[in-house]
């Protein structure tokens, strides 16, 4: 970025969001963190905000604009996960996940776009996941929310093009963050119907996450997307994940899902 920008990052108190906020700060920008807990980065403007609370989210975004008179970049990053079988997932838990992973993005966009449009400029970076493209058993609702984020980003990209507001999605693969331990586990280790399949599958996924890439790598891709004059529709983070997503495009879907199910189910 050539000059100081006003950046909003949701869920920047930890993990990928915190690393992204830190990188924007290092580059000399004005950064606001909107999260339920305070962000401890020196120099950041930390705003306590539950992004699933519509009124509070609007109040927080309005407050940023009233103080800075501009919003240049919105990074929708706040998120969570649940695991377990579709059959035994409590519908309230699934709805709660969509509220955080999808509807909070929609509302943050809804409240920010008028300010970006008045400035005839802006970038929206939505954090999706490779799991939105490659669908893993016992992670159905997480995958569904992230697939929805990518669809939202693609549609929004066309809607906002006349206003010079650019929209992109960043799709990380396995990343070492506290997300792994925070994931809600909606299953019994010895489920009488699924046996140990669920716990073995989740254990395999969590091993991959704990040995995954550092969140700084994802933050660098977020920064690149925010700085690009014409960002791509999506940025996949990690060479191996780019390869797997490519295979998913060229190989029969049935075969790709068979391989994934063999590995994780």
Residue pairs with C-beta under 8 A, 6 or more apart in sequence:
1 27
1 28
1 29
1 226
1 227
4 28
4 29
4 30
5 24
5 29
5 30
5 72
5 73
6 29
6 30
6 32
6 64
6 68
6 70
6 71
6 72
6 73
7 21
7 24
7 29
7 30
7 31
7 32
7 72
7 73
7 74
7 75
7 226
8 31
8 32
8 34
8 61
8 64
8 71
8 73
8 74
8 75
8 108
8 112
9 17
9 20
9 21
9 24
9 31
9 32
9 33
9 34
9 75
9 77
10 17
10 33
10 34
10 35
10 51
10 75
10 76
10 77
10 78
10 104
10 108
11 17
11 34
11 35
11 51
11 77
11 78
11 79
12 18
12 20
12 21
12 31
12 33
12 34
12 35
12 39
12 41
12 44
12 75
12 77
13 33
13 35
13 36
13 37
13 38
13 39
13 40
13 46
14 37
14 177
14 178
15 175
15 177
15 178
15 179
15 215
16 77
16 127
16 172
16 175
16 177
16 215
16 218
16 219
16 222
17 33
17 35
17 75
17 77
17 78
18 33
18 39
18 41
18 215
19 214
19 215
19 216
19 218
19 219
20 75
20 77
20 218
20 219
20 222
20 223
21 31
21 33
21 39
21 41
21 44
22 41
22 219
23 216
23 219
23 220
23 222
23 223
24 31
24 73
24 223
24 226
25 31
25 41
25 43
25 44
27 223
30 45
30 68
31 41
31 43
31 44
31 45
32 44
32 45
32 46
32 47
32 64
33 39
33 41
33 44
33 45
33 46
33 47
34 47
34 49
34 51
34 57
34 60
34 61
34 78
34 108
35 46
35 47
35 48
35 49
35 51
35 78
36 48
36 49
36 50
37 48
38 46
38 48
39 46
40 46
45 64
47 60
47 63
47 64
49 56
49 57
49 60
50 56
50 57
51 57
51 78
51 100
51 104
51 107
51 108
52 99
52 100
52 103
52 104
54 107
57 104
57 107
57 108
57 111
58 107
58 111
61 71
61 108
61 111
61 112
61 115
62 111
64 71
65 71
65 115
70 115
70 119
71 112
71 115
71 116
71 119
71 122
72 116
72 119
72 121
72 122
72 123
73 122
73 123
73 124
73 125
73 226
74 108
74 109
74 112
74 116
74 122
74 123
74 124
74 125
75 125
75 127
75 222
75 226
76 104
76 105
76 108
76 109
76 124
76 125
76 126
76 127
76 149
77 127
77 222
78 100
78 104
79 100
79 101
79 127
79 145
79 179
80 97
80 100
80 101
80 179
80 182
80 183
80 184
81 97
81 139
81 142
81 179
81 182
81 183
81 184
82 89
82 93
82 94
82 97
82 141
82 142
82 183
82 184
82 185
82 186
83 138
83 139
83 142
83 183
83 184
83 185
83 186
83 187
83 198
83 202
83 205
84 138
84 185
84 186
84 187
84 198
85 138
85 187
85 191
85 193
85 194
85 198
86 140
86 141
87 193
88 186
88 187
88 191
89 140
89 141
89 186
90 186
93 141
93 184
93 186
94 141
97 141
97 142
97 145
98 141
98 144
98 145
98 148
101 142
101 145
101 146
101 148
101 149
102 145
102 148
102 149
102 152
105 126
105 149
105 152
106 152
109 124
109 156
112 122
112 124
113 122
113 124
113 160
113 163
113 165
115 122
116 122
116 124
116 163
116 165
117 160
117 163
117 165
120 163
120 164
121 164
121 165
122 163
122 164
122 165
122 166
123 165
123 166
123 167
123 168
123 225
123 226
123 231
124 153
124 156
124 160
124 165
124 166
124 167
124 168
125 168
125 169
125 170
125 222
125 225
125 226
125 231
126 149
126 150
126 152
126 153
126 167
126 168
126 169
126 170
127 149
127 169
127 170
127 172
127 222
128 146
128 147
128 149
128 150
128 153
128 169
128 170
128 171
128 234
129 142
129 143
129 146
129 171
129 172
129 173
130 171
130 172
130 173
130 236
130 238
130 241
130 244
130 245
131 139
131 142
131 143
131 146
132 143
132 145
132 146
132 147
132 148
132 149
132 150
132 171
133 147
133 150
133 171
133 245
133 248
134 244
134 245
134 248
134 256
134 260
135 143
135 147
135 257
135 260
136 143
136 201
136 205
136 260
136 264
137 201
137 260
137 261
137 264
137 265
138 187
138 197
138 198
138 201
138 202
138 264
138 265
139 205
146 171
149 169
150 169
150 171
150 234
153 167
153 168
153 169
153 233
153 234
154 169
154 233
156 167
157 166
157 167
157 168
157 233
160 166
160 167
166 228
166 230
166 231
167 231
168 225
168 228
168 231
168 232
168 233
168 234
168 235
169 233
169 234
169 235
170 218
170 221
170 222
170 225
170 234
170 235
170 237
171 234
171 235
171 236
171 237
171 241
171 245
172 213
172 218
172 221
172 237
172 238
172 241
173 212
173 213
173 236
173 237
173 238
173 240
173 241
174 208
174 209
174 211
174 212
174 213
174 238
175 209
175 212
175 213
175 214
175 215
175 217
175 218
175 237
176 209
176 210
176 211
176 212
176 213
176 214
176 215
177 209
177 215
179 209
180 206
180 209
180 210
183 206
185 202
187 194
187 198
187 199
187 202
189 196
189 199
190 196
190 199
191 198
197 265
201 264
201 265
204 263
204 264
205 264
213 237
213 238
217 237
217 238
218 237
221 235
221 237
224 235
225 231
225 232
225 235
236 242
236 245
247 256
248 256
